[in-house]
Amino acid sequence: MKNFVQEGDILPLTAPYAVSAGGGAQVGTNIFGVAVKDLASGASGEFQVEGVFDLTALSTDTGSAGTIWYWDNTNKRVTTTSTSNLKIGVGTGTKASGDTTARVRLNAVFG
């Protein structure tokens, strides 16, 4: 194929704000990724857009395998609240109230 560019599970993007390696970021309106390394705001770097990650979560939210998780870009964490948040993936395990992380399989579909 002459038109193949890359696999697509890691994308080179511009960090919309400072993000630590392993931290999530919403890039533009419809892309969510996990930073491969620490990035300053406005820096170019790689973001993993597929895979399963333990991400900072709203401690009062609960979920199980199959729960839809959204990115709260204001608070920089995952939540089960869909209003004004970007759908990023589904849970692959149980998240109890009080837990500060959720295990999420990222959707590679944007929007």
Short mmCIF file of the C-alpha atoms (twelve columns), coordinates in Angstrom:
data_MODEL
# 
_entry.id   MODEL 
# 
loop_
_atom_site.group_PDB 
_atom_site.id 
_atom_site.type_symbol 
_atom_site.label_atom_id 
_atom_site.label_alt_id 
_atom_site.label_comp_id 
_atom_site.label_asym_id 
_atom_site.label_seq_id 
_atom_site.Cartn_x 
_atom_site.Cartn_y 
_atom_site.Cartn_z 
_atom_site.pdbx_PDB_model_num 
ATOM 1   C CA . MET A 1   0.000   0.000  0.000  1 
ATOM 2   C CA . LYS A 2   1.407   3.324  -0.983 1 
ATOM 3   C CA . ASN A 3   -1.016  5.264  1.205  1 
ATOM 4   C CA . PHE A 4   -0.170  3.599  4.574  1 
ATOM 5   C CA . VAL A 5   1.147   6.121  7.113  1 
ATOM 6   C CA . GLN A 6   1.360   4.419  10.530 1 
ATOM 7   C CA . GLU A 7   -0.313  1.866  12.838 1 
ATOM 8   C CA . GLY A 8   -2.290  4.534  14.680 1 
ATOM 9   C CA . ASP A 9   -2.148  3.312  18.288 1 
ATOM 10  C CA . ILE A 10  0.350   6.074  19.082 1 
ATOM 11  C CA . LEU A 11  -0.171  9.522  17.587 1 
ATOM 12  C CA . PRO A 12  2.175   12.512 17.514 1 
ATOM 13  C CA . LEU A 13  0.111   15.379 18.955 1 
ATOM 14  C CA . THR A 14  0.532   18.745 20.646 1 
ATOM 15  C CA . ALA A 15  -0.122  18.715 24.393 1 
ATOM 16  C CA . PRO A 16  -3.038  21.030 25.189 1 
ATOM 17  C CA . TYR A 17  -1.693  21.502 28.727 1 
ATOM 18  C CA . ALA A 18  1.189   20.125 30.790 1 
ATOM 19  C CA . VAL A 19  0.749   16.377 31.183 1 
ATOM 20  C CA . SER A 20  2.895   13.794 32.951 1 
ATOM 21  C CA . ALA A 21  3.838   10.449 31.422 1 
ATOM 22  C CA . GLY A 22  0.868   8.151  31.910 1 
ATOM 23  C CA . GLY A 23  -1.525  11.072 32.285 1 
ATOM 24  C CA . GLY A 24  -4.550  11.562 30.086 1 
ATOM 25  C CA . ALA A 25  -5.211  14.525 27.843 1 
ATOM 26  C CA . GLN A 26  -8.005  15.638 25.558 1 
ATOM 27  C CA . VAL A 27  -6.481  16.967 22.360 1 
ATOM 28  C CA . GLY A 28  -8.870  19.118 20.387 1 
ATOM 29  C CA . THR A 29  -12.539 18.230 20.605 1 
ATOM 30  C CA . ASN A 30  -12.493 14.490 19.922 1 
ATOM 31  C CA . ILE A 31  -9.101  12.892 20.580 1 
ATOM 32  C CA . PHE A 32  -8.075  11.427 23.929 1 
ATOM 33  C CA . GLY A 33  -4.694  9.916  24.617 1 
ATOM 34  C CA . VAL A 34  -2.263  8.984  27.353 1 
ATOM 35  C CA . ALA A 35  1.062   10.807 27.243 1 
ATOM 36  C CA . VAL A 36  4.025   8.520  26.601 1 
ATOM 37  C CA . LYS A 37  6.389   10.962 28.400 1 
ATOM 38  C CA . ASP A 38  6.140   14.215 30.347 1 
ATOM 39  C CA . LEU A 39  5.086   17.085 28.088 1 
ATOM 40  C CA . ALA A 40  4.860   20.810 28.660 1 
ATOM 41  C CA . SER A 41  1.825   22.689 27.411 1 
ATOM 42  C CA . GLY A 42  2.196   23.204 23.661 1 
ATOM 43  C CA . ALA A 43  4.958   20.612 23.293 1 
ATOM 44  C CA . SER A 44  4.748   17.946 20.608 1 
ATOM 45  C CA . GLY A 45  4.858   14.378 21.793 1 
ATOM 46  C CA . GLU A 46  3.417   10.908 21.502 1 
ATOM 47  C CA . PHE A 47  0.043   9.917  22.904 1 
ATOM 48  C CA . GLN A 48  -1.190  6.337  23.168 1 
ATOM 49  C CA . VAL A 49  -4.799  6.263  21.911 1 
ATOM 50  C CA . GLU A 50  -5.412  2.513  22.258 1 
ATOM 51  C CA . GLY A 51  -4.819  0.107  25.115 1 
ATOM 52  C CA . VAL A 52  -5.832  -0.390 28.739 1 
ATOM 53  C CA . PHE A 53  -4.750  2.150  31.344 1 
ATOM 54  C CA . ASP A 54  -5.282  2.918  35.022 1 
ATOM 55  C CA . LEU A 55  -6.399  6.543  34.943 1 
ATOM 56  C CA . THR A 56  -7.160  9.058  37.681 1 
ATOM 57  C CA . ALA A 57  -10.888 8.936  38.386 1 
ATOM 58  C CA . LEU A 58  -13.552 10.753 40.372 1 
ATOM 59  C CA . SER A 59  -13.456 8.881  43.688 1 
ATOM 60  C CA . THR A 60  -17.243 8.758  44.124 1 
ATOM 61  C CA . ASP A 61  -17.899 7.106  40.752 1 
ATOM 62  C CA . THR A 62  -18.313 3.332  40.610 1 
ATOM 63  C CA . GLY A 63  -18.082 0.949  37.680 1 
ATOM 64  C CA . SER A 64  -17.444 -2.547 36.442 1 
ATOM 65  C CA . ALA A 65  -16.345 -4.243 33.246 1 
ATOM 66  C CA . GLY A 66  -18.236 -2.563 30.416 1 
ATOM 67  C CA . THR A 67  -18.959 0.715  32.223 1 
ATOM 68  C CA . ILE A 68  -18.552 3.656  29.840 1 
ATOM 69  C CA . TRP A 69  -15.943 6.157  31.031 1 
ATOM 70  C CA . TYR A 70  -15.707 9.812  29.998 1 
ATOM 71  C CA . TRP A 71  -12.891 12.357 30.272 1 
ATOM 72  C CA . ASP A 72  -13.607 15.363 32.503 1 
ATOM 73  C CA . ASN A 73  -11.219 17.820 30.868 1 
ATOM 74  C CA . THR A 74  -11.824 20.477 33.537 1 
ATOM 75  C CA . ASN A 75  -10.668 18.227 36.387 1 
ATOM 76  C CA . LYS A 76  -8.338  16.034 34.263 1 
ATOM 77  C CA . ARG A 77  -9.855  12.695 35.343 1 
ATOM 78  C CA . VAL A 78  -12.242 10.001 34.171 1 
ATOM 79  C CA . THR A 79  -15.856 9.939  35.265 1 
ATOM 80  C CA . THR A 80  -19.106 8.146  34.508 1 
ATOM 81  C CA . THR A 81  -20.778 11.527 33.930 1 
ATOM 82  C CA . SER A 82  -21.452 11.962 30.228 1 
ATOM 83  C CA . THR A 83  -22.667 15.579 30.250 1 
ATOM 84  C CA . SER A 84  -20.041 17.900 28.732 1 
ATOM 85  C CA . ASN A 85  -17.413 15.115 28.775 1 
ATOM 86  C CA . LEU A 86  -15.713 13.092 26.010 1 
ATOM 87  C CA . LYS A 87  -16.414 9.344  25.884 1 
ATOM 88  C CA . ILE A 88  -12.996 7.660  25.985 1 
ATOM 89  C CA . GLY A 89  -13.600 3.967  26.598 1 
ATOM 90  C CA . VAL A 90  -14.975 1.187  28.762 1 
ATOM 91  C CA . GLY A 91  -14.017 -0.261 32.108 1 
ATOM 92  C CA . THR A 92  -12.238 -3.604 32.226 1 
ATOM 93  C CA . GLY A 93  -12.527 -4.132 35.964 1 
ATOM 94  C CA . THR A 94  -14.337 -2.986 39.079 1 
ATOM 95  C CA . LYS A 95  -13.987 0.525  40.478 1 
ATOM 96  C CA . ALA A 96  -15.446 0.963  43.944 1 
ATOM 97  C CA . SER A 97  -16.438 4.228  45.606 1 
ATOM 98  C CA . GLY A 98  -13.299 5.678  47.167 1 
ATOM 99  C CA . ASP A 99  -10.961 4.290  44.497 1 
ATOM 100 C CA . THR A 100 -9.013  7.077  42.803 1 
ATOM 101 C CA . THR A 101 -8.258  5.202  39.575 1 
ATOM 102 C CA . ALA A 102 -10.302 3.310  37.007 1 
ATOM 103 C CA . ARG A 103 -8.997  0.707  34.549 1 
ATOM 104 C CA . VAL A 104 -10.133 1.840  31.102 1 
ATOM 105 C CA . ARG A 105 -9.779  0.327  27.638 1 
ATOM 106 C CA . LEU A 106 -9.464  3.346  25.362 1 
ATOM 107 C CA . ASN A 107 -11.676 3.591  22.307 1 
ATOM 108 C CA . ALA A 108 -9.685  4.293  19.193 1 
ATOM 109 C CA . VAL A 109 -12.812 5.800  17.630 1 
ATOM 110 C CA . PHE A 110 -12.884 9.542  18.056 1 
ATOM 111 C CA . GLY A 111 -15.960 11.668 18.494 1 
# 
